[in-house]
Amino acid sequence: MKKQIKWLVLISFFISLFCFIKVTGYAQTTRFTVTPELPQNQLSDVSYFDLLVTDETKQDLTVVLHNTSSDTLTIRAVALNSFTASSGIIAYQEEETAEENEGISFTTLISNPSQTVELKPGETTQIAFLLSMDKRKFNGEILGVFSFEEELPETVDRQEMNLQANYKIQQGVRLRQRIDSLPLPELDLIETKAKERNGVATLMSRIRNNQPTAFGKIAVTTTIREKESNTRVGGFSAENFQMAPNSILSLFSEFDQEILEPGTYTLRIELTAPKGSWVFDDTIVIDRTVANQVNQKTMLGAASLKNNVWLWIVGLLLFLVILLLVLLFLWYIRQKKDKGAGDDPIE
C-alpha cells in the first residue's frame, strides 16, 4: 500500500510540474504592446500618465497599440477605477465606488470608457480616451488605469482560453490639480461583523479612507478578545498594505478557535504608516443564530454542526427506545396485576 501511495505522489508531482510550465509559457507570451503618448501636462518622468489638470481640462489621452503576433487581434480597451482589495493592495475595477467615500471615480471623467479595436499582424494604431473634468475640483489625486485585453475568437477551446485570457496590460493614470503635498489620509471604522472567509470564522472590519490620497507601507495588527475573560481568541498582522484614494479596506481577523462560539468580543485594530497611525476599538455581540450561520459555512464548523445533528438524532432515538421500554414494562406490570386480580376467588 505504501509503495502505491509513493508512486501516486510521484506521478502527481510530475503532472503538476508539467502544468506549471505550460501556464508560465503562455503568461510570458506578448502578442501586443501598449505605449502611452505622454502629453505636455505630464508632471513626472514616468511611464504612466501623471497629469496636472484643472476643472476646465478636456483632452485626449492617447496610447499606441502594436500587434507583435502573426494573427489578427481584437483588443478590448477599458477604463477602470482604483479601489482597495481585501488583500491590501490597490487594484482596479469597472465599478464606481469613490463617490460613496466622498471622492470622484476615474471613469466618470472619461467620455468613452470602453472601446474595441482590431489589429492585423504587425499593425500599429492609436486609441484615444477623452478626459473631461466638467468643472469638477478635487484636492488630492485620482487614480485609474486603461486596461487592454485580447478578445479571443470563439474557435479557441476552453483550456487554451483560460490560459491566454490572463494576459492583460494596464496603463496607469494619475490626476492632480495641485503639485504641492497631498492631503493626509483620514481613516474611520465603519462596522465590524462576524463572517466566514476561506472556510474560517472571522471578524470583517470595513475601514474607510475618505481623502483623495493613496498611501502604502501600512503595518496592520488586529487582536480579538473574549470580553468577559479578556482572553485573546484571534487576530492577525501584516505589512506593506496599501489604500486607494476614497476607498474602503475590508480587514478579516481570524478566530483561533475552530468553532465560533456565541458571546461578546472586543476587537482592536492598529494601523501604522509613514502618513499616520490609527487605533480602532470595537465591541461585537455574536448571538447563537449568527454563530451557527458562520459555522455552517466554515469547514470545521460545518463538520461540527453535522456531528451535533447526529448526536441529537442518536440521543432522540435512545430516548424513544428507553421510553418504549418503560411503556412496555408498565404495560407488563399492569397486565400481571390484572391477571392476578382475575385469579382471586369470589367471596
C-alpha positions as CSV (number, residue, x, y, z in Angstrom):
1,M,0.0,0.0,0.0
2,K,2.8,2.4,0.9
3,K,4.5,1.6,-2.4
4,Q,1.3,2.5,-4.3
5,I,1.0,5.8,-2.4
6,K,4.6,6.7,-3.2
7,W,4.1,6.1,-6.9
8,L,0.8,8.2,-6.9
9,V,2.7,11.1,-5.2
10,L,5.5,11.0,-7.8
11,I,3.0,10.9,-10.7
12,S,1.1,13.8,-9.3
13,F,4.3,15.8,-8.8
14,F,5.3,15.4,-12.5
15,I,1.8,16.2,-13.7
16,S,1.7,19.4,-11.7
17,L,5.2,20.3,-12.8
18,F,4.2,19.9,-16.5
19,C,1.0,22.0,-15.9
20,F,3.0,24.8,-14.2
21,I,5.5,25.1,-17.1
22,K,2.7,25.2,-19.6
23,V,0.9,28.1,-17.8
24,T,4.1,30.0,-17.4
25,G,4.8,29.7,-21.2
26,Y,1.5,31.4,-22.0
27,A,1.9,34.1,-19.4
28,Q,5.2,35.2,-20.9
29,T,3.8,35.4,-24.5
30,T,3.4,39.1,-25.5
31,R,1.0,39.4,-28.5
32,F,0.7,43.1,-28.4
33,T,2.3,46.2,-26.8
34,V,0.9,49.4,-25.3
35,T,2.8,52.7,-25.4
36,P,1.4,55.9,-23.9
37,E,1.8,59.2,-25.8
38,L,2.6,61.5,-22.8
39,P,1.1,65.0,-23.2
40,Q,2.6,68.4,-22.2
41,N,0.8,68.4,-18.9
42,Q,2.8,65.3,-17.8
43,L,4.2,66.1,-14.4
44,S,6.9,63.4,-13.9
45,D,9.3,61.3,-15.9
46,V,7.4,58.0,-15.5
47,S,5.9,55.5,-18.0
48,Y,2.3,56.2,-16.9
49,F,0.0,59.3,-17.3
50,D,0.9,61.6,-14.3
51,L,-1.1,64.7,-15.3
52,L,-1.7,68.1,-13.9
53,V,-5.3,69.1,-14.7
54,T,-7.8,71.8,-13.9
55,D,-11.5,71.8,-13.6
56,E,-11.6,73.0,-17.3
57,T,-9.3,70.3,-18.7
58,K,-10.6,68.5,-21.7
59,Q,-8.1,66.4,-23.6
60,D,-7.4,63.1,-25.3
61,L,-5.3,60.5,-23.6
62,T,-3.7,58.5,-26.4
63,V,-2.0,55.2,-26.4
64,V,-0.3,53.3,-29.2
65,L,-1.2,49.6,-29.8
66,H,1.1,47.4,-31.8
67,N,0.3,43.8,-32.8
68,T,3.5,41.8,-32.4
69,S,1.9,38.5,-33.4
70,S,1.2,36.8,-36.7
71,D,-2.6,36.8,-36.0
72,T,-5.3,39.3,-36.3
73,L,-6.1,40.5,-32.8
74,T,-9.2,42.1,-31.3
75,I,-8.3,44.2,-28.3
76,R,-10.8,45.5,-25.8
77,A,-9.7,48.7,-24.0
78,V,-11.5,49.7,-20.8
79,A,-11.0,52.5,-18.3
80,L,-11.0,51.2,-14.7
81,N,-11.3,52.8,-11.2
82,S,-9.0,52.3,-8.3
83,F,-10.1,50.5,-5.1
84,T,-8.6,48.8,-2.1
85,A,-8.6,45.0,-2.3
86,S,-9.0,42.9,0.9
87,S,-5.5,41.6,0.3
88,G,-4.2,45.1,1.0
89,I,-3.2,46.3,-2.5
90,I,-4.5,49.0,-4.8
91,A,-6.5,47.2,-7.6
92,Y,-8.8,48.4,-10.4
93,Q,-12.4,47.7,-11.4
94,E,-15.2,49.0,-13.6
95,E,-17.5,49.6,-10.6
96,E,-17.6,53.2,-9.4
97,T,-17.3,53.4,-5.6
98,A,-15.3,56.6,-4.8
99,E,-18.5,58.7,-4.7
100,E,-19.6,56.6,-1.7
101,N,-16.5,57.8,0.1
102,E,-16.5,61.5,-0.8
103,G,-14.4,61.1,-3.9
104,I,-14.6,61.1,-7.7
105,S,-14.4,57.8,-9.8
106,F,-11.9,58.0,-12.7
107,T,-14.4,56.6,-15.2
108,T,-16.8,59.4,-14.6
109,L,-14.2,61.7,-16.2
110,I,-13.8,59.5,-19.3
111,S,-16.4,60.1,-22.1
112,N,-15.6,56.8,-23.9
113,P,-14.5,54.3,-21.2
114,S,-14.9,51.2,-23.3
115,Q,-13.5,50.6,-26.8
116,T,-12.6,47.7,-29.1
117,V,-10.1,47.8,-31.9
118,E,-9.0,45.1,-34.5
119,L,-5.3,44.9,-35.4
120,K,-3.9,43.0,-38.3
121,P,-0.5,41.2,-37.9
122,G,2.2,43.8,-37.4
123,E,-0.3,46.7,-37.4
124,T,0.0,49.8,-35.2
125,T,-2.9,52.0,-34.3
126,Q,-3.9,54.7,-31.7
127,I,-6.7,54.6,-29.2
128,A,-7.7,57.9,-27.5
129,F,-9.7,58.2,-24.3
130,L,-11.4,61.6,-23.9
131,L,-10.7,63.1,-20.4
132,S,-13.2,65.8,-19.5
133,M,-13.2,67.3,-16.0
134,D,-16.5,69.1,-16.4
135,K,-15.8,71.8,-13.8
136,R,-15.0,69.2,-11.1
137,K,-12.4,70.1,-8.5
138,F,-10.5,67.9,-6.0
139,N,-7.7,68.4,-3.5
140,G,-5.6,65.4,-3.9
141,E,-5.3,62.7,-6.6
142,I,-7.5,60.4,-8.7
143,L,-6.1,57.0,-9.8
144,G,-7.2,54.8,-12.6
145,V,-6.0,52.6,-15.5
146,F,-6.7,51.8,-19.1
147,S,-6.8,48.1,-19.3
148,F,-6.1,46.2,-22.6
149,E,-7.0,42.6,-23.1
150,E,-7.2,40.4,-26.2
151,E,-10.7,39.1,-27.0
152,L,-10.1,35.5,-28.1
153,P,-12.0,34.1,-31.1
154,E,-14.8,31.6,-30.4
155,T,-12.8,28.8,-32.1
156,V,-10.3,28.8,-29.2
157,D,-11.0,25.8,-26.9
158,R,-11.8,26.5,-23.2
159,Q,-8.5,25.3,-21.8
160,E,-6.5,27.5,-24.2
161,M,-8.8,30.4,-23.5
162,N,-8.3,30.1,-19.7
163,L,-4.5,30.2,-20.1
164,Q,-4.4,33.1,-22.6
165,A,-7.1,35.3,-21.1
166,N,-5.0,36.0,-18.0
167,Y,-2.7,38.2,-20.1
168,K,-3.6,41.9,-19.7
169,I,-1.7,45.2,-20.0
170,Q,-2.7,48.1,-17.7
171,Q,-1.7,51.7,-18.4
172,G,-1.8,53.7,-15.2
173,V,-3.3,57.2,-14.9
174,R,-2.8,59.7,-12.0
175,L,-4.6,63.0,-12.0
176,R,-3.8,66.0,-9.8
177,Q,-4.9,69.6,-9.7
178,R,-2.1,70.8,-7.4
179,I,1.6,69.9,-7.4
180,D,2.2,70.6,-3.7
181,S,1.7,68.0,-0.9
182,L,-1.3,65.7,-0.9
183,P,-3.8,65.8,2.0
184,L,-3.2,63.3,4.8
185,P,-5.4,60.2,4.8
186,E,-8.3,60.2,7.3
187,L,-9.5,56.8,8.3
188,D,-12.6,55.7,10.2
189,L,-14.1,52.3,11.2
190,I,-17.5,51.8,9.6
191,E,-18.5,48.5,11.0
192,T,-17.4,45.0,12.2
193,K,-19.4,41.8,11.9
194,A,-18.8,38.1,12.0
195,K,-18.2,36.5,8.6
196,E,-16.9,33.3,7.1
197,R,-13.9,33.7,4.8
198,N,-11.9,30.9,3.1
199,G,-13.5,28.3,5.4
200,V,-12.6,30.1,8.6
201,A,-14.6,32.2,11.1
202,T,-13.5,35.9,11.0
203,L,-14.5,39.4,12.1
204,M,-14.7,41.6,9.0
205,S,-14.0,45.3,9.6
206,R,-14.6,47.9,7.0
207,I,-12.2,50.9,7.2
208,R,-12.7,54.0,5.1
209,N,-10.2,56.4,3.7
210,N,-12.3,59.5,2.8
211,Q,-9.4,61.6,1.4
212,P,-8.3,61.7,-2.2
213,T,-4.9,60.4,-1.4
214,A,-3.3,56.9,-1.8
215,F,-0.7,55.6,0.7
216,G,1.2,52.5,1.5
217,K,3.7,50.8,3.8
218,I,0.8,50.2,6.3
219,A,1.5,47.8,9.1
220,V,-1.7,46.1,10.4
221,T,-2.2,44.4,13.7
222,T,-5.6,43.2,15.0
223,T,-6.5,41.4,18.3
224,I,-9.7,39.7,19.1
225,R,-10.5,39.1,22.8
226,E,-13.4,37.4,24.7
227,K,-14.8,40.4,26.6
228,E,-15.6,38.8,29.9
229,S,-12.3,36.9,30.4
230,N,-10.1,39.3,28.2
231,T,-8.6,36.2,26.7
232,R,-7.1,36.6,23.2
233,V,-9.0,34.4,20.8
234,G,-7.8,35.7,17.4
235,G,-6.4,38.4,15.2
236,F,-3.7,38.8,12.6
237,S,-0.8,41.0,11.5
238,A,0.5,42.1,8.1
239,E,3.0,44.5,6.5
240,N,3.0,46.8,3.4
241,F,-0.7,47.2,3.0
242,Q,-1.9,49.9,0.6
243,M,-5.1,52.1,0.4
244,A,-6.5,53.8,-2.7
245,P,-8.0,57.3,-2.6
246,N,-11.6,57.5,-1.3
247,S,-11.9,53.7,-0.8
248,I,-12.7,51.1,1.8
249,L,-10.4,48.4,3.1
250,S,-12.0,45.2,4.4
251,L,-9.9,43.6,7.1
252,F,-10.5,40.0,8.1
253,S,-9.4,39.0,11.6
254,E,-9.4,35.2,12.1
255,F,-10.6,33.4,15.2
256,D,-8.1,30.9,16.7
257,Q,-11.0,28.6,17.8
258,E,-12.2,26.1,15.2
259,I,-15.9,26.7,16.2
260,L,-17.3,30.2,16.6
261,E,-19.0,30.5,20.0
262,P,-21.8,33.0,20.7
263,G,-20.7,35.8,23.0
264,T,-19.3,39.3,23.3
265,Y,-15.9,40.0,21.8
266,T,-13.7,43.1,21.6
267,L,-11.5,43.9,18.6
268,R,-8.5,46.3,18.5
269,I,-7.2,47.4,15.1
270,E,-3.8,49.2,14.9
271,L,-2.6,50.7,11.6
272,T,0.8,52.3,11.3
273,A,2.2,54.1,8.2
274,P,4.5,56.9,7.3
275,K,1.4,59.1,6.7
276,G,-0.2,58.4,10.1
277,S,-1.2,56.0,12.8
278,W,-4.7,54.9,13.8
279,V,-6.2,52.7,16.6
280,F,-9.8,51.5,16.5
281,D,-11.7,49.6,19.2
282,D,-15.0,47.8,18.7
283,T,-17.3,45.5,20.6
284,I,-19.1,42.8,18.7
285,V,-22.0,40.7,20.1
286,I,-22.4,37.4,18.3
287,D,-25.7,35.6,19.1
288,R,-26.3,31.9,18.5
289,T,-28.1,32.5,15.2
290,V,-25.1,34.4,13.7
291,A,-22.6,31.9,15.1
292,N,-24.5,29.0,13.5
293,Q,-24.7,30.8,10.2
294,V,-21.0,31.3,10.2
295,N,-20.2,27.8,11.4
296,Q,-22.4,26.3,8.7
297,K,-20.0,27.9,6.1
298,T,-16.7,27.1,7.7
299,M,-15.1,23.7,7.1
300,L,-14.6,22.7,10.7
301,G,-17.7,24.4,11.9
302,A,-19.9,22.7,9.3
303,A,-18.4,19.3,10.3
304,S,-19.0,20.1,14.0
305,L,-22.6,21.1,13.4
306,K,-23.1,17.9,11.3
307,N,-21.7,15.9,14.2
308,N,-24.0,17.8,16.6
309,V,-27.0,17.0,14.4
310,W,-26.1,13.3,14.5
311,L,-25.7,13.4,18.3
312,W,-29.2,14.9,18.6
313,I,-30.6,12.2,16.3
314,V,-28.9,9.4,18.2
315,G,-29.9,11.0,21.5
316,L,-33.5,11.2,20.3
317,L,-33.5,7.6,19.2
318,L,-32.1,6.5,22.5
319,F,-34.8,8.5,24.3
320,L,-37.6,6.9,22.2
321,V,-36.1,3.4,22.8
322,I,-36.0,4.0,26.6
323,L,-39.5,5.4,26.6
324,L,-40.8,2.4,24.7
325,L,-39.1,0.0,27.1
326,V,-40.6,1.9,30.1
327,L,-44.1,1.8,28.5
328,L,-43.7,-1.9,27.8
329,F,-42.6,-2.5,31.3
330,L,-45.5,-0.6,32.7
331,W,-47.9,-2.5,30.4
332,Y,-46.4,-5.8,31.6
333,I,-46.8,-4.8,35.2
334,R,-50.4,-3.8,34.6
335,Q,-51.2,-7.0,32.7
336,K,-49.7,-9.0,35.6
337,K,-51.8,-7.2,38.1
338,D,-54.9,-7.6,36.1
339,K,-54.2,-11.3,35.7
340,G,-53.6,-11.7,39.4
341,A,-56.9,-9.9,40.2
342,G,-58.7,-12.3,37.8
343,D,-57.4,-15.4,39.6
344,D,-58.7,-14.3,43.1
345,P,-61.8,-16.4,44.3
346,I,-65.1,-14.7,44.5
347,E,-66.2,-14.0,48.1
